[in-house]
Amino acid sequence: MKLFAREHPDATPSLNSWYKVANGARWRSLDDVRETFPHADLVGDCTVFDIGGNKYRLITIIIYSVQRVYVRFVMTHTEYSKNRWKHDCC
């Protein structure tokens, strides 16, 4: 996330905010995630978050049973739309 934020500084506040919330969250399901982030979507095994007013996407894998969130990708909306990331979420 830090490298992406350096390349896209306008994403930094949103990424920091997401991280702060996610770090303190105790999510048990996608429904719990959506209570905090209503636009989060499940794509295969990945949970996708809109970042920066829908300008960026944060792709994660959430292991609810052990309370772990793994960031797989952070990308622009244009990169996201190419769907190359989806093979990691099957």
VEXDREN-2710 file (C-alpha; in Angstrom, 1 decimal):
% VEXDREN-2710
k/r/px/py/pz
1/MET/0.0/0.0/0.0
2/LYS/2.9/2.4/0.8
3/LEU/4.3/2.0/-2.7
4/PHE/1.0/2.6/-4.3
5/ALA/0.4/5.7/-2.1
6/ARG/3.7/7.1/-3.2
7/GLU/2.7/6.8/-6.8
8/HIS/-0.8/8.0/-6.1
9/PRO/-0.5/10.5/-3.2
10/ASP/-4.2/11.4/-3.4
11/ALA/-5.0/7.8/-2.3
12/THR/-3.0/8.1/0.9
13/PRO/-5.8/9.5/3.2
14/SER/-8.3/6.9/2.0
15/LEU/-5.8/4.1/2.3
16/ASN/-4.8/5.2/5.8
17/SER/-8.4/5.5/6.9
18/TRP/-9.2/2.0/5.5
19/TYR/-6.2/0.6/7.3
20/LYS/-7.1/2.1/10.6
21/VAL/-10.6/0.8/10.5
22/ALA/-9.6/-2.7/9.2
23/ASN/-6.9/-3.0/11.8
24/GLY/-9.3/-2.5/14.6
25/ALA/-12.2/-4.5/13.0
26/ARG/-13.4/-7.9/14.2
27/TRP/-15.3/-9.0/11.1
28/ARG/-16.9/-12.4/11.1
29/SER/-18.5/-12.2/7.6
30/LEU/-18.9/-10.0/4.6
31/ASP/-22.1/-8.7/6.2
32/ASP/-19.9/-7.3/9.0
33/VAL/-17.5/-5.8/6.5
34/ARG/-20.5/-4.1/4.8
35/GLU/-21.6/-2.5/8.0
36/THR/-18.4/-0.5/7.8
37/PHE/-17.8/-0.4/4.1
38/PRO/-21.2/-0.8/2.4
39/HIS/-19.7/-1.0/-1.1
40/ALA/-17.4/-3.9/-0.4
41/ASP/-17.9/-6.7/-2.8
42/LEU/-16.9/-10.4/-2.8
43/VAL/-15.2/-11.7/-6.0
44/GLY/-14.3/-15.3/-5.6
45/ASP/-12.2/-15.4/-2.4
46/CYS/-11.4/-11.7/-2.5
47/THR/-13.1/-8.8/-0.9
48/VAL/-12.9/-5.6/-3.0
49/PHE/-13.0/-2.2/-1.5
50/ASP/-13.6/1.2/-3.3
51/ILE/-10.9/3.6/-2.2
52/GLY/-10.7/7.3/-2.8
53/GLY/-14.2/8.0/-4.0
54/ASN/-14.3/5.0/-6.3
55/LYS/-11.0/6.1/-8.0
56/TYR/-9.0/3.1/-6.7
57/ARG/-9.6/-0.5/-5.7
58/LEU/-8.2/-2.4/-2.8
59/ILE/-8.3/-6.2/-3.3
60/THR/-8.0/-8.3/-0.1
61/ILE/-8.4/-11.8/1.1
62/ILE/-10.0/-11.9/4.5
63/ILE/-9.7/-15.0/6.7
64/TYR/-12.4/-14.4/9.2
65/SER/-11.6/-17.4/11.5
66/VAL/-8.2/-16.0/12.4
67/GLN/-9.0/-12.3/12.0
68/ARG/-6.5/-11.7/9.2
69/VAL/-6.8/-9.3/6.2
70/TYR/-4.2/-9.8/3.4
71/VAL/-3.9/-7.0/0.9
72/ARG/-3.4/-8.6/-2.5
73/PHE/-3.6/-5.5/-4.8
74/VAL/-4.1/-1.8/-4.8
75/MET/-4.9/-0.4/-8.2
76/THR/-6.5/2.3/-10.2
77/HIS/-10.0/1.8/-11.4
78/THR/-8.6/1.5/-15.0
79/GLU/-6.2/-1.3/-13.9
80/TYR/-9.0/-3.0/-12.0
81/SER/-11.3/-2.9/-15.0
82/LYS/-8.8/-5.0/-17.0
83/ASN/-9.7/-8.0/-14.7
84/ARG/-6.1/-9.4/-14.6
85/TRP/-6.3/-9.6/-10.8
86/LYS/-9.2/-12.0/-10.8
87/HIS/-7.2/-15.2/-11.3
88/ASP/-5.8/-14.7/-7.8
89/CYS/-9.2/-14.7/-6.3
90/CYS/-10.6/-18.0/-7.5
END
